[in-house]
Amino acid sequence: MNRRAGDVAGARVGADDGLGAVLLDLDGTLVDTTAAWRRAYATVAAAHGARLADGWWDAAVGRSMAASTVVLGVDPDREPDRAAALAAELTAAGAAALAADPTARTWRPGAAALLAELRATGTPHAVVTAVAAAVAGPLLAGLGVRPDAVVTADAGVPAKPAPDPYLAAAAALGVAPGACLVIEDSPTGTAAAAAAGMAALVVPHAGPVPAGPGRVLRPTLVGVTVADLRRLHAGLRSDAATARAGAAAGPSDDPTA
């Protein structure tokens, strides 16, 4: 996890103080690196005589490297050491593929403009990714992205869909989870945001993401502004508060209701 001192106000932003920070996934949300990662998995699979079954990409995307080794025929729960070794190979292969072909990293529509506005307006923001710092660092630098914090697979916390990566990012920024808005593209990342108690703007790319409470789906980030994010966050938090109040009240005692 990285954070640049002085970029974020030290005061903790409470859950009821509006939008305090924007937390963004990397691959599939800000940048499309699909081609490079497909090559990386194919390279590692060939090296180990593994066959990538139909639909393997959907099973790998959005997960930690170790968890994704299931597509290489590994059971990460039963074979953690083997999964970790293959994850290291995948990371190295992915880094090599991205370094060899700069065209393999392309901005997702609207992402560059939104990041520029987040920076220009001083809105605290972090990148939260399932890839290692060895991949995320050069990728972000190559794109000229300078977030206030970066949480990578090296952070030492459980990976998405666990809430820990997003909670770690909120802590790094000094912002309460309820004051954060997550921007994601995958079902796994969206589940992590929900588990962290954070509202989410979902721009599906890694596969369909179902509608649900606490999230809004959009086809792209084109035209999305920081003001839009503030309104979206406020609306989702209001909806959540209404739902909690209704649940606390329980069923009505009025037989005519």
Secondary structure, 3 states (H helix, E strand, C coil): CEECCCCCCCCCECCCCCCCEEEECCECCCEECHHHHHHHHHHHHHHCCCCCCCCHHHHHCCCCHHHHHHHHCCCCCCCHHHHHHHHHHHHHHHHHHHHHCHHHCEECCCHHHHHHHHHHCCCCEEEECCCCHHHHHHHHHHHCCCCCEEECHHHCCCCCCCCHHHHHHHHHHCECHHHEEEEECCHHHHHHHHHCCCEEEECCCCCCCCCCCCEEECCCCCCCCHHHHHHHHHHHHHHHHHHHHHHHHCCCCCCCC
